[in-house]
């Protein structure tokens, strides 16, 4: 039974491609409202999750609900409640912008002309232009404007700024952040760009090998990861013995430890290993997430 307070609910959701397990008994609940970022390394299961949720793929086991509906039984009306923008921004190149807009108006009964104008105003897009004449950034903006104008309850953005230059990325983020239509819906934002996540997300969801590894505010996740610098003469402790270790480096004679869920007792551990001085410092979201994901990154098998 799905809970109406959640836009996404999965229970023991699994998806297998032959021997490859893309989603591994995933239990996920995403509440209504706010911007939820989903991050993970390539192969974490993000794209598979979206395909199952949108009804494009059947699960191998478990259940998935989106906006309270079984993802495998979505009607056209259900799909009209969901906006979707991915990195490909695919629209027929020969079609004029105004023709695309007219078609979308007919398809979506809750079409919001003000929402479309609000977003497209961030871009120099003319109605008579053909889609193929638009830059990649302009196509991204057009797709966002079309998605928000359908008045969705849920907007899914899957790597929407991939391949965009710095100016186009900024335009996309600002048109999203300052859109009144975006404020009225729940947004799920999938990206590898941590500076984007840090700027827009209220909730950080980390997937790894098809499993949920974290759900918290970005600030709370950053607080779990700390960077310690220690002056340890000779050889430091064996990595396997370092509690919560994510990464270790030796630079200019000092050991740099990136660790998870460690408090001041970690300083005592380092001193017990012979550290003459110990200093801790906070880390940004990019380093925290990348350090967390790199810990279990697949390595080549030993010869």
C-alpha angles and dihedrals in degrees: 000000000000123000115230090215089072128067091197128031125170126176120196088332114184132175122185129190103195105295092348116097106204097172118030114200090307117195108192133162120183114188124222119267134029130053116294118196120206114199135172142134121279107289094027091123101254098128092042090052091053092047091052093044092050092048097248093118131032118231119245089220140349129033138283127196128185121190087351094303129113103254091224093056103049115150124208087258090054091050089051088064091059125072118199131192123172135178095268096065089198117190125145107276095217095056120098118238093240091052091054090050093049090051092050091049089057094046098050118052092194092056111159111205091186092056091050092050092046093058101034088052088075089065136059094238119148122205092232094053119107116235090241089061093058123097118243090257092051091050089051090052092047091051091049091049091050092048094050094043090062086067095234124193088212127031117195116198113188110190090320095170098046109134095011122128122240094267093049092047091053092049091050094049094046093048088052097044096047097042113113088204090058089052090058096054138053114257126206109194121192116191145140090214106099093187087062093047091048090052102046111019127099094178129036119208118186121197124192124181091342095309133108110249103168142009116177142102113297088244093055092049092050089052089059092059122066136178116223126191117199134181101219116172115228114343122002125221118296110270091237089060096052110100116235093359117176101162138355130194135171113218126172091345094308127109117231115201125189106196139177127228097354126142132188091302086076088068089054089051091053092048090050086056090056102269111163093197133014130193131176130200137177122254133217124247094259094057094039094053096040092048091049093049095042093057094077098028112142115259129195114272115256115261 
